[in-house]
Amino acid sequence: MKRVLITGARVLSADALSAPFTDLLLDGDRIAALLPPGTAVEDAALHDAAGRLVIPGLVNGHTHGHGGLSKGMGDKWDLALLLTHAAWIGGHRGLEDKRLATTLTAVEMLRKGCTAGYDLAFEFPGPSVEGLEAMAGAYEAVGLRAVLAPMVADLTFFQATPGLIQALPAEYQARAAAMSMARADDILSTIHAAAKSWRGGMVRLGCAPTIPLHCSDDFLEGCRELSAEHGLPMQTHVAEARYQAGGGELRYGSTLLAHMDRLGLVNERFSVAHGVWLTDADLALLAGRGAGLSHNPGSNMRLASGIAPARAAIRAGVTVGLGTDGSGSSDNQNMFEAMRLAAFASRLWEDAGEDEWLGTAETVRLATEGSAKLLGLDAGVIAPGKLADLVFLDLHHVNWAPFNDAANQLVFTEDGSAVREVMVGGAWKLRDGRVLGVDEAALARQAQEAADRLAGLNAGMREWSMAVAPHVACHCRALGRRFTGAKRLLEAR
């Protein structure tokens, strides 16, 4: 790839505290130099970026590509209710449905200034090599980087939640008990086969035992061995909801994270998604093991999970990034919104002073450099030697009129609508507001056709889920009240 000199733009500084006029020299897929404006460079193609603010590509620390077909499918659902309805939300997905959903997710991320994402990809009843390849191909077509981590379990939600099947009315118990995932050995063998044949490139394979309670100990240990053998990054939903923390104490006699650590899963390749109900001891454990946390404030509030201890995690030394979660649980892939909500959520506690709040520059760094570390990417900051994953915002857009402060406006004002161009590895993926790798009109038509077809196929499961949902909610809320090791919800007075 040839060298490119980007001129005329404001460029966000590494600390995100300023955005001076700076020329950027790119060499292949990397940033070669930051230069004073007007510096002459030989043998470089020129790109005039006057009127633009250039920022590092936002990195989505936690999402689910399969959620691309599931946005807007629920309202007053907490996490337990979302999992109750998961069978009809994601049921009857064929190979092309999986590719389509992931393409929708990737296009939305790109349009909203994201250059990479940590995708916990789900297939029922278990992963397939063909499915993983199709989803990886979706990211490659759009042009994004990704960690694609098959989200796997050997127990269903009903089997995994202590006492849940027994708490259902008798007429629902048999069907709930009969639900099953793929065999543990088959799941692990599939991921092993995929890892052996993985082609590399923009998409890296990972492993995601979905929720500790949903995995037998033998299965968790199998995931640990896969991660070690193939060097796979691992992410899992830990203590997202209070009922899970209560279920962990009931089943393991400890926190969920402490149990995973006893099994040897918590290490430098490991990150927690959500972590709302992590205790101080859990945070110290994560930091000591070199593990990370994806803070997903949108879905945490959307699903009534609570406010994650982001400041406490940072103070403990945990690598913290930001994520949107999947569009089935937060309904969009907007990392600008994730930044805004993270900053706002940190200010809600009455006893939290300004030192506890997330500042705007800090929040931008969480959404770029922090999340990039979770994915193992040499990106997230505009500096020599870093990957040339860059986003260009239109400073003539109303969000930036007038330009006052880059970090403040990125977090408090920008909503993704000023994104005009995106580069990944020095190559254009969004140009003049147009996605280059995908026909978006055709994508929208295919999405609607798939949604209409799947709604018919899943109608029976939807009816059953609606019937059991009140009983699930009652049981899981009672289970949650057992856990008193952390305070993560605002209390009415």
C-alpha positions in Angstrom: 0.0 0.0 0.0 1.2 3.5 -0.8 1.9 6.3 1.6 -0.9 8.8 2.2 -0.6 12.3 3.7 -3.8 13.6 5.3 -3.8 17.3 5.5 -6.0 20.1 6.8 -7.6 18.3 9.7 -7.8 18.6 13.5 -6.4 15.4 15.0 -7.4 14.2 18.5 -4.3 14.0 20.7 -3.3 10.8 22.4 -4.7 12.0 25.8 -7.9 13.2 24.1 -7.5 16.6 25.7 -6.9 18.6 22.6 -7.3 18.4 18.8 -4.7 20.6 17.1 -4.3 21.0 13.4 -1.9 18.2 12.4 -0.9 16.4 9.2 -1.0 12.6 9.3 1.4 10.4 7.3 0.2 6.9 6.8 2.4 4.1 5.5 0.5 1.0 4.5 -1.8 0.0 7.4 0.1 2.1 10.0 0.5 5.7 11.1 4.0 6.7 10.2 4.1 10.2 11.6 2.3 13.2 13.0 3.6 16.3 11.3 3.2 20.1 11.6 0.7 21.4 9.0 2.2 22.1 5.7 5.2 19.7 6.0 6.4 18.5 2.6 6.4 14.8 2.1 7.7 13.1 -1.0 6.1 10.1 -2.6 2.8 10.4 -0.6 -0.7 10.7 -2.1 -2.5 13.7 -0.6 -5.9 13.6 1.0 -7.4 17.0 1.9 -9.3 16.6 5.2 -10.0 20.2 5.8 -13.1 20.7 7.9 -12.7 17.3 9.6 -11.8 16.1 13.1 -9.8 12.8 12.9 -10.2 10.5 15.9 -9.1 6.9 16.5 -11.6 4.4 15.4 -14.0 3.5 18.2 -13.7 -0.1 19.4 -16.8 -1.9 20.6 -15.6 -4.0 23.6 -18.7 -6.2 23.6 -21.5 -6.9 21.1 -23.4 -9.7 19.5 -23.5 -9.8 15.7 -26.5 -12.1 15.6 -28.5 -9.2 17.3 -28.6 -7.4 14.0 -32.0 -8.9 13.2 -33.3 -8.5 16.7 -33.4 -4.8 17.4 -36.5 -3.4 18.9 -38.0 -6.8 19.9 -38.7 -6.1 23.5 -39.6 -3.4 26.0 -39.9 -4.0 29.7 -37.5 -6.9 29.8 -34.7 -7.4 32.3 -31.9 -9.9 31.5 -33.9 -12.9 32.8 -36.8 -12.0 30.5 -34.5 -11.4 27.6 -33.1 -14.9 28.0 -36.6 -16.3 28.4 -37.5 -14.8 25.0 -34.2 -15.7 23.3 -35.5 -18.9 21.7 -37.9 -17.0 19.5 -35.9 -13.9 19.0 -33.0 -15.9 17.5 -34.7 -19.1 16.5 -34.6 -20.9 13.1 -31.6 -19.0 11.9 -30.0 -20.4 8.7 -26.5 -19.8 7.5 -27.6 -16.7 5.4 -29.5 -15.3 8.3 -26.4 -15.5 10.4 -24.4 -13.7 7.7 -27.1 -11.1 7.2 -27.5 -10.3 10.9 -23.7 -9.9 11.4 -23.5 -7.7 8.3 -26.2 -5.4 9.7 -24.3 -5.1 12.9 -21.0 -4.4 11.1 -22.5 -1.8 8.8 -24.1 0.0 11.8 -20.9 0.0 13.7 -19.0 1.4 10.7 -21.5 4.1 10.1 -21.2 5.2 13.7 -17.5 5.5 13.8 -16.5 2.0 15.0 -13.6 0.1 13.4 -13.5 -3.1 15.4 -15.7 -5.1 17.7 -15.6 -8.0 20.2 -18.5 -10.2 18.9 -19.9 -13.0 21.0 -21.6 -14.8 18.2 -24.4 -17.3 18.9 -25.7 -20.3 17.0 -28.3 -22.7 18.3 -27.8 -25.4 19.5 -24.1 -24.9 19.1 -21.5 -23.3 16.9 -20.6 -24.5 13.4 -17.5 -24.0 11.4 -19.6 -22.8 8.5 -21.5 -20.4 10.6 -18.4 -18.9 12.1 -16.9 -18.5 8.6 -20.1 -16.8 7.3 -20.1 -14.3 10.2 -16.3 -13.6 9.8 -17.0 -13.0 6.1 -19.6 -10.4 7.0 -17.0 -8.4 8.9 -14.5 -8.8 6.1 -17.0 -7.6 3.5 -17.8 -4.4 5.5 -14.2 -4.0 6.3 -14.1 -4.1 10.1 -11.8 -5.8 12.5 -13.3 -8.2 15.0 -12.8 -10.8 17.6 -15.4 -13.4 16.7 -16.0 -15.5 19.9 -18.6 -18.3 19.6 -20.9 -17.8 22.6 -21.4 -21.3 23.9 -22.9 -23.2 26.8 -23.9 -26.8 27.6 -26.8 -25.8 29.8 -29.9 -23.8 28.9 -31.1 -20.8 30.8 -33.8 -22.9 32.5 -31.3 -25.6 33.5 -28.7 -23.1 34.6 -30.8 -20.9 36.9 -31.1 -22.6 40.3 -34.6 -23.6 41.1 -36.2 -22.1 38.0 -37.8 -25.2 36.4 -39.3 -26.2 39.7 -40.7 -22.7 40.1 -42.7 -22.8 36.9 -46.3 -24.0 36.9 -46.5 -27.7 36.2 -47.8 -27.3 32.7 -44.6 -25.6 31.6 -42.0 -27.6 33.5 -41.7 -30.5 31.0 -41.0 -28.3 28.0 -38.5 -26.2 29.9 -36.7 -29.3 31.2 -36.6 -30.8 27.7 -34.7 -27.9 26.1 -31.1 -28.6 25.5 -27.9 -27.3 24.0 -25.5 -29.2 21.8 -23.3 -31.8 23.6 -20.3 -30.2 25.3 -17.8 -32.4 23.5 -19.3 -31.4 20.1 -19.1 -27.7 20.9 -15.5 -27.9 22.0 -14.6 -30.0 19.0 -16.2 -27.5 16.6 -14.3 -24.5 18.1 -11.1 -26.6 18.0 -11.7 -27.4 14.3 -12.4 -23.7 13.5 -9.3 -22.6 15.3 -7.1 -25.1 13.4 -8.4 -23.9 10.0 -8.9 -20.2 10.8 -7.5 -18.0 8.0 -6.5 -15.0 10.1 -6.7 -11.5 8.7 -9.1 -8.9 10.0 -11.1 -11.3 12.1 -9.6 -13.2 15.0 -11.3 -16.2 16.6 -12.1 -16.2 20.3 -14.1 -18.3 22.8 -17.0 -17.2 24.9 -18.5 -19.5 27.5 -21.6 -17.4 27.7 -22.5 -17.2 31.4 -20.7 -19.2 34.1 -24.0 -20.7 35.4 -24.8 -21.9 31.9 -21.7 -24.0 31.8 -20.8 -27.1 33.7 -17.3 -27.0 35.3 -16.1 -29.6 32.8 -17.2 -27.4 30.0 -15.6 -24.3 31.4 -12.3 -26.3 31.8 -12.6 -27.4 28.2 -13.0 -23.7 27.1 -9.9 -22.9 29.2 -7.9 -25.6 27.4 -9.0 -24.4 24.0 -8.1 -20.8 24.8 -4.6 -21.9 26.0 -3.9 -24.3 23.1 -4.9 -21.8 20.4 -4.2 -18.5 22.1 -7.9 -17.5 21.9 -9.1 -14.4 23.7 -12.0 -15.2 26.0 -14.9 -13.1 27.1 -17.9 -14.1 29.2 -20.9 -12.4 30.8 -20.0 -12.3 34.5 -22.3 -10.9 37.2 -24.4 -9.0 34.7 -27.6 -9.3 36.6 -28.1 -9.6 40.3 -30.0 -12.9 40.0 -26.9 -14.4 38.5 -24.7 -13.2 41.4 -27.3 -14.8 43.8 -27.3 -18.0 41.8 -23.5 -18.1 41.9 -23.5 -17.9 45.7 -26.1 -20.6 45.8 -24.3 -23.0 43.4 -20.7 -22.3 44.1 -20.6 -20.7 47.6 -18.6 -17.8 46.1 -18.8 -15.1 43.5 -19.1 -16.2 39.9 -15.6 -14.8 39.1 -14.0 -16.5 42.0 -15.4 -19.8 40.8 -14.1 -19.2 37.3 -10.7 -18.3 38.7 -10.6 -21.6 40.7 -11.0 -23.3 37.4 -8.1 -21.4 35.9 -10.0 -19.2 33.3 -9.1 -15.7 34.6 -5.9 -14.6 33.0 -4.5 -12.0 30.6 -6.6 -13.3 27.7 -9.8 -13.1 29.7 -12.3 -10.2 30.0 -15.7 -9.8 31.7 -18.6 -8.4 29.9 -20.9 -6.2 32.0 -19.6 -7.1 35.5 -22.3 -5.0 37.2 -22.3 -7.0 40.4 -18.6 -7.7 40.7 -17.4 -7.1 44.3 -14.2 -5.2 45.3 -12.5 -8.6 45.7 -13.6 -9.6 42.2 -12.1 -6.3 40.8 -8.8 -7.0 42.6 -8.8 -10.5 41.2 -9.3 -9.2 37.6 -6.5 -6.7 38.0 -4.1 -9.2 39.6 -4.7 -11.6 36.7 -4.2 -9.0 34.0 -7.8 -9.4 32.9 -10.3 -6.8 31.5 -13.8 -5.5 31.7 -16.2 -4.3 29.0 -18.5 -1.7 30.5 -21.8 -1.7 28.6 -23.9 1.1 30.2 -26.7 1.1 27.6 -27.8 -2.5 28.0 -27.0 -2.4 31.7 -29.7 0.2 32.1 -32.0 -1.1 29.3 -32.2 -4.5 31.1 -32.4 -3.0 34.6 -29.1 -4.7 35.6 -27.7 -1.7 37.4 -24.7 0.6 37.2 -21.3 -1.2 36.8 -18.4 -0.1 39.0 -16.3 1.4 36.2 -14.4 3.8 38.4 -13.7 1.2 41.0 -12.4 -1.1 38.3 -10.1 1.6 36.9 -8.9 2.4 40.4 -8.2 -1.3 41.0 -6.0 -1.5 37.8 -8.4 -3.4 35.6 -8.2 -2.7 31.8 -11.6 -1.2 31.1 -13.2 -0.7 27.7 -16.7 0.2 26.5 -19.3 -1.7 24.6 -22.8 -1.4 23.2 -23.9 -5.0 23.7 -25.9 -6.6 20.9 -28.8 -5.0 19.2 -31.2 -7.5 20.8 -30.4 -6.1 24.2 -29.5 -2.5 23.6 -31.0 -2.0 20.1 -28.1 -0.1 18.5 -24.4 -0.2 17.9 -23.7 3.4 18.7 -20.4 3.8 20.6 -21.0 7.5 20.9 -24.1 6.7 22.9 -22.1 4.2 25.0 -19.6 7.0 25.9 -22.4 9.4 26.8 -24.2 6.9 29.0 -21.0 5.8 30.7 -20.2 9.3 31.6 -23.7 10.0 32.8 -24.1 6.8 34.8 -21.0 7.5 36.7 -22.6 10.7 38.1 -25.8 9.2 39.5 -24.7 8.1 42.9 -25.4 10.7 45.6 -22.2 9.9 47.4 -20.0 10.1 44.3 -18.1 13.3 44.0 -16.4 14.7 40.9 -13.4 12.5 41.4 -15.6 9.5 40.9 -17.1 10.6 37.7 -15.8 9.6 34.3 -14.5 12.7 32.5 -15.0 13.1 28.8 -11.4 12.6 27.7 -11.1 9.6 29.9 -14.3 8.2 28.5 -13.0 8.6 24.9 -9.9 6.7 25.9 -12.0 3.9 27.3 -13.9 3.6 24.0 -10.7 3.6 21.9 -7.5 2.5 23.7 -9.3 0.6 26.5 -11.5 -1.5 24.2 -8.6 -2.0 21.8 -6.7 -3.7 24.6 -9.6 -6.0 25.3 -9.4 -7.1 21.6 -5.6 -7.3 21.6 -5.4 -4.6 18.9 -2.4 -2.2 18.4 -4.9 0.6 17.9 -7.1 3.1 19.7 -4.7 6.1 19.7 -3.3 8.3 16.9 0.4 7.8 17.3 3.3 6.6 15.1 3.4 2.9 14.7 -0.3 2.3 15.6 -2.8 0.9 13.1 -4.3 3.5 10.8 -7.9 2.9 12.0 -9.3 6.4 11.7 -12.7 8.2 11.8 -13.3 11.6 10.1 -16.1 13.8 11.6 -17.5 16.7 9.7 -16.9 19.9 11.7 -19.5 21.7 9.7 -22.2 19.4 11.0 -24.6 21.0 13.6 -23.1 18.7 16.3 -19.8 20.6 15.9 -21.1 24.1 15.3 -19.3 25.7 17.0 -16.2 23.7 17.8 -15.4 24.3 21.5 -13.8 21.1 23.0 -13.2 17.9 21.2 -13.6 15.4 24.1 -16.6 17.2 25.5 -18.4 17.2 22.2 -17.5 13.6 21.3 -19.1 12.4 24.5 -21.9 14.9 25.1 -22.8 16.1 21.6 -21.9 13.6 18.9 -24.3 10.9 18.0 -22.6 9.3 15.0 -24.4 11.5 12.4 -21.3 13.6 11.8 -19.2 10.6 10.8 -18.3 11.0 7.1 -15.3 8.8 6.4 -13.7 5.8 8.1 -10.4 4.1 7.4 -9.4 0.7 8.6 -5.7 -0.2 8.2 -5.3 2.9 6.0 -8.0 1.8 3.5 -11.3 3.6 3.1 -14.3 1.7 4.3 -16.7 4.6 4.5 -16.2 7.4 2.0 -18.3 10.6 1.8 -20.9 8.9 4.0 -21.2 5.8 1.7 -20.4 2.2 2.8 -18.0 0.9 0.2 -18.2 -2.9 0.8 -21.9 -3.6 0.9 -25.1 -2.6 -1.0 -27.1 -1.1 1.9 -30.4 -1.0 -0.1 -30.2 -4.7 -0.8 -29.2 -5.3 2.8 -32.3 -3.5 4.1 -34.6 -5.5 1.8 -33.0 -8.8 2.8 -33.3 -7.9 6.5 -37.0 -7.2 6.2 -37.6 -10.4 4.3 -35.7 -12.4 6.9 -37.5 -10.8 9.8 -40.9 -11.5 8.3 -40.0 -15.1 7.6 -38.5 -15.7 11.0 -41.5 -14.1 12.8 -43.7 -16.8 11.4 -41.4 -19.7 12.1 -40.9 -18.5 15.8 -44.6 -17.6 16.6 -45.2 -20.8 18.7 -42.1 -20.3 20.8 -43.0 -16.7 21.3 -46.4 -17.6 22.7 -44.9 -20.1 25.1 -42.2 -17.6 26.2 -44.8 -15.0 26.9 -46.7 -17.4 29.1 -43.8 -18.4 31.3 -42.2 -14.9 31.5 -44.1 -13.7 34.6 -43.0 -16.8 36.5 -39.4 -16.4 35.4 -39.4 -12.8 36.5 -40.8 -13.6 39.9 -38.3 -16.3 40.6 -35.2 -14.5 39.3 -36.0 -11.3 41.2 -36.3 -13.3 44.4 -33.0 -15.1 43.6 -31.4 -11.7 43.1 -32.4 -10.4 46.5 -30.2 -13.2 48.0 -27.1 -11.4 46.8 -26.1 -8.5 49.1 -22.4 -8.3 48.3 -22.7 -5.1 46.2 -25.0 -2.1 45.7 -25.6 -1.4 42.0 -29.1 0.0 41.8 -30.4 3.4 42.9 -32.8 3.1 45.7 -36.2 4.9 46.0 -36.6 7.1 49.1 
